[in-house]
């Protein structure tokens, strides 16, 4: 079983839709959970991170971690064409900076 | 402005050639990383270095080599032993720290194509 599983999509939605992106992981030692956004031909940039279980909200974005089921989610409300990008989940145990990435989900928001 | 620079942006290599990708950061970060990204594969770790003059192999180190002679620089050499080097290469750095999360900052990437 891979450490991180992420459906690579692609996913296409109309503008204004609510988007749900998900990852599952197998290593229960993971403590930090991140979502990176990567525009085409650019380096990834950190969108959000959470520690342990719970929700974290930042504007139209909500990150959710359920450690009991080893499941993390990113919700995008009122999606915009500018949200069109690849979204990568990543996890780390914390003490080590090594990140484990999912494959990335390519999202297209159509105007 | 602080950040990570990678050069060149595009690189073409003939089969059998070694090429070196540059990564420089002025963030005063301790740790630096090299990733390879292929379509549908996510980011895979090639090498990483947590301090100067020390580095460790990542998950796909075969056919690659690195050096870390200066804190701000972490060049990656793609050798002729790497059989399928065409990919997007990303360099990252992190401030370090012992027990807390530290954000990895990424450079803009180098797209390597083998002709």
Interface residues (C-beta under 8 A of the other chain):
Chain A: X6 X8 X31 X32 X41 X42 X43 X44 X45 X46 X49 X51 X88 X92 X94 X95 X97 X98 X99 X101 X102 X103 X104
Chain B: X4 X31 X40 X41 X42 X43 X44 X45 X48 X50 X88 X90 X92 X94 X96 X97 X98 X99 X100 X101 X102 X103 X104 X105 X106 X107 X108 X109 X111
